[in-house]
């Protein structure tokens, strides 16, 4: 693979500026006046524009059909007379950011189902805070790993490849561990521990 060093450095600097200043929207800043589907899609693209479009660029990372599926699967509450309120948008923000790394069926296990607005607010605010902390932590890791790319005497192509691999491995390990932990929900503790014992 061939990389343009200037372009990669530009992307890393842009990412650094963006992620350093980025926050998920505060609960109170999310509209609660009842939006129609098209308005919700536009709003989510504004809030989560850092998520890339589906490969090929033909479809956004959020579509009305996907939102309808989340409602049908009961991952989030149904709209009220075809209108979406703050609680719906908060669910969608969490769903769309989590589904970048874990399956939608696992997202469904994590989010509170049929919860009161106060419960959803509490979950969303804790989620936003954790999102911010992890975004900054990940950015520090990326910027540290990118030192070789910025060093003129180093093999830039190899350095970019190593950074791509590192990001992929972090994503992979995170996904694997998240899935293992989700599988432990409501698990039979004795059966799990017995299955992990070495066979003699």
C-alpha positions as CSV (number, residue, x, y, z in Angstrom):
1,X,0.0,0.0,0.0
2,X,1.2,3.5,-0.8
3,X,0.6,6.5,1.4
4,X,1.3,10.2,1.0
5,X,3.1,11.2,4.2
6,X,1.7,14.8,4.0
7,X,-1.8,13.6,3.6
8,X,-1.5,11.2,6.5
9,X,0.0,13.8,8.8
10,X,-2.7,16.2,7.8
11,X,-5.4,13.6,8.7
12,X,-3.8,12.9,12.0
13,X,-3.6,16.6,12.9
14,X,-7.2,17.1,11.8
15,X,-8.3,14.0,13.9
16,X,-6.4,15.4,16.9
17,X,-8.1,18.8,16.7
18,X,-11.5,17.3,16.1
19,X,-11.4,14.6,18.8
20,X,-9.8,17.0,21.4
21,X,-12.8,19.3,21.0
22,X,-15.6,16.8,20.3
23,X,-18.4,16.0,22.8
24,X,-21.6,14.1,22.3
25,X,-24.5,16.6,22.6
26,X,-25.5,17.4,26.2
27,X,-28.9,15.9,27.1
28,X,-30.5,19.4,27.5
29,X,-29.2,20.5,24.0
30,X,-30.9,17.6,22.3
31,X,-34.2,18.8,20.8
32,X,-37.4,17.6,22.6
33,X,-40.0,19.2,20.3
34,X,-40.9,16.2,18.2
35,X,-39.0,15.7,15.0
36,X,-40.0,13.8,11.9
37,X,-37.7,11.0,10.6
38,X,-36.0,13.1,7.9
39,X,-35.2,15.8,10.5
40,X,-33.8,13.1,12.9
41,X,-31.5,11.7,10.2
42,X,-30.1,15.2,9.4
43,X,-29.6,15.9,13.1
44,X,-27.8,12.7,13.7
45,X,-25.5,13.3,10.7
46,X,-24.6,16.7,12.3
47,X,-24.0,15.2,15.7
48,X,-22.1,12.1,14.5
49,X,-20.5,13.3,11.3
50,X,-17.2,11.7,12.2
51,X,-18.7,8.2,11.5
52,X,-17.9,7.4,7.9
53,X,-20.6,6.5,5.3
54,X,-21.1,2.9,4.4
55,X,-18.3,1.8,2.0
56,X,-19.0,3.0,-1.5
57,X,-20.4,6.3,-0.2
58,X,-23.9,5.6,-1.5
59,X,-25.6,5.5,1.9
60,X,-25.2,7.4,5.1
61,X,-24.3,5.6,8.3
62,X,-27.8,6.4,9.5
63,X,-30.9,5.8,7.5
64,X,-34.7,5.9,8.1
65,X,-34.9,2.1,7.4
66,X,-32.2,1.4,10.0
67,X,-34.1,3.6,12.6
68,X,-37.3,1.7,11.8
69,X,-35.5,-1.6,12.4
70,X,-34.2,-0.4,15.8
71,X,-37.8,0.5,16.8
72,X,-39.1,-2.9,15.4
73,X,-36.5,-4.8,17.3
74,X,-37.4,-2.8,20.4
75,X,-33.8,-1.5,20.9
76,X,-35.4,1.9,21.4
77,X,-38.9,3.2,22.1
78,X,-41.3,3.8,19.2
79,X,-41.9,7.4,18.0
80,X,-44.9,9.2,19.3
81,X,-47.3,9.8,16.4
82,X,-44.4,9.5,14.0
83,X,-42.4,12.1,16.0
84,X,-39.0,11.6,17.7
85,X,-38.2,13.3,21.0
86,X,-35.0,13.7,23.1
87,X,-35.2,10.2,24.5
88,X,-35.3,8.7,21.0
89,X,-32.4,10.8,19.8
90,X,-30.3,9.9,22.8
91,X,-31.0,6.2,22.1
92,X,-30.0,6.7,18.5
93,X,-26.7,8.4,19.4
94,X,-25.8,5.5,21.7
95,X,-26.9,2.9,19.2
96,X,-25.0,4.4,16.3
97,X,-21.8,5.0,18.2
98,X,-21.8,1.5,19.8
99,X,-22.7,-0.4,16.6
100,X,-19.4,0.8,15.1
101,X,-17.7,-2.0,17.0
102,X,-20.3,-4.4,18.3
103,X,-23.3,-6.1,16.8
104,X,-26.8,-4.6,17.0
105,X,-28.0,-7.6,19.0
106,X,-25.3,-6.9,21.6
107,X,-26.2,-3.2,21.6
108,X,-29.7,-4.3,22.4
109,X,-28.5,-6.2,25.5
110,X,-26.6,-3.2,26.8
111,X,-29.2,-0.4,26.4
112,X,-32.0,-0.1,29.0
113,X,-35.3,-1.3,27.5
114,X,-38.6,0.3,28.3
115,X,-37.0,2.7,30.8
116,X,-38.2,6.0,32.1
117,X,-36.9,9.2,30.7
118,X,-35.0,9.9,33.9
119,X,-33.3,6.5,33.6
120,X,-32.4,7.0,29.9
121,X,-31.1,10.5,30.8
122,X,-28.8,9.0,33.5
123,X,-27.5,6.3,31.1
124,X,-27.0,8.8,28.3
125,X,-25.1,11.2,30.5
126,X,-22.8,8.5,31.9
127,X,-22.3,7.2,28.3
128,X,-21.4,10.6,27.0
129,X,-18.9,11.1,29.8
130,X,-17.3,7.7,29.1
131,X,-17.3,8.4,25.4
132,X,-15.4,11.6,25.9
133,X,-12.8,10.0,28.2
134,X,-12.2,7.1,25.8
135,X,-12.0,9.3,22.8
136,X,-9.2,11.4,24.5
137,X,-7.4,8.2,25.6
138,X,-7.6,6.7,22.2
139,X,-6.3,9.9,20.6
140,X,-3.3,9.9,22.9
141,X,-2.5,6.4,21.9
142,X,-2.8,7.3,18.2
143,X,-0.7,10.4,18.5
144,X,2.0,8.5,20.4
145,X,2.0,5.7,17.8
146,X,2.2,8.2,15.0
147,X,5.5,9.6,16.2
148,X,7.4,7.5,13.6
149,X,5.3,9.0,10.8
150,X,6.3,12.5,11.8
151,X,10.0,11.6,12.0
152,X,11.7,12.4,8.7
153,X,14.4,9.8,8.9
154,X,12.0,6.9,9.5
155,X,10.3,4.6,7.0
156,X,7.0,6.5,6.6
157,X,5.2,3.8,4.6
158,X,6.0,1.2,7.2
159,X,5.1,3.6,10.0
160,X,1.6,4.3,8.5
161,X,1.1,0.6,8.0
162,X,2.0,-0.1,11.6
163,X,-0.5,2.6,12.8
164,X,-3.3,1.1,10.7
165,X,-2.5,-2.4,12.1
166,X,-2.4,-1.0,15.7
167,X,-5.8,0.7,15.3
168,X,-7.2,-2.4,13.8
169,X,-5.8,-4.6,16.6
170,X,-7.1,-2.2,19.3
171,X,-10.6,-2.4,17.7
172,X,-10.4,-6.1,17.4
173,X,-9.3,-6.8,21.0
174,X,-11.9,-4.3,22.3
175,X,-14.7,-6.0,20.3
176,X,-13.7,-9.5,21.4
177,X,-13.6,-8.5,25.1
178,X,-16.9,-6.6,24.9
179,X,-18.5,-9.6,23.3
180,X,-17.1,-12.0,26.0
181,X,-18.4,-9.7,28.8
182,X,-21.8,-9.4,27.2
183,X,-22.1,-13.2,27.0
184,X,-21.6,-13.3,30.8
185,X,-24.9,-11.4,31.3
186,X,-27.3,-13.8,33.1
187,X,-24.8,-16.6,32.7
188,X,-24.6,-19.6,35.0
189,X,-21.5,-18.8,37.0
190,X,-20.7,-22.4,38.0
191,X,-21.1,-23.6,34.4
192,X,-18.8,-20.9,33.0
193,X,-16.1,-21.5,35.6
194,X,-16.4,-25.3,35.2
195,X,-16.0,-24.9,31.4
196,X,-12.8,-22.9,31.9
197,X,-11.1,-25.5,34.1
198,X,-8.3,-27.4,32.4
199,X,-9.2,-30.9,31.4
200,X,-6.9,-33.5,33.0
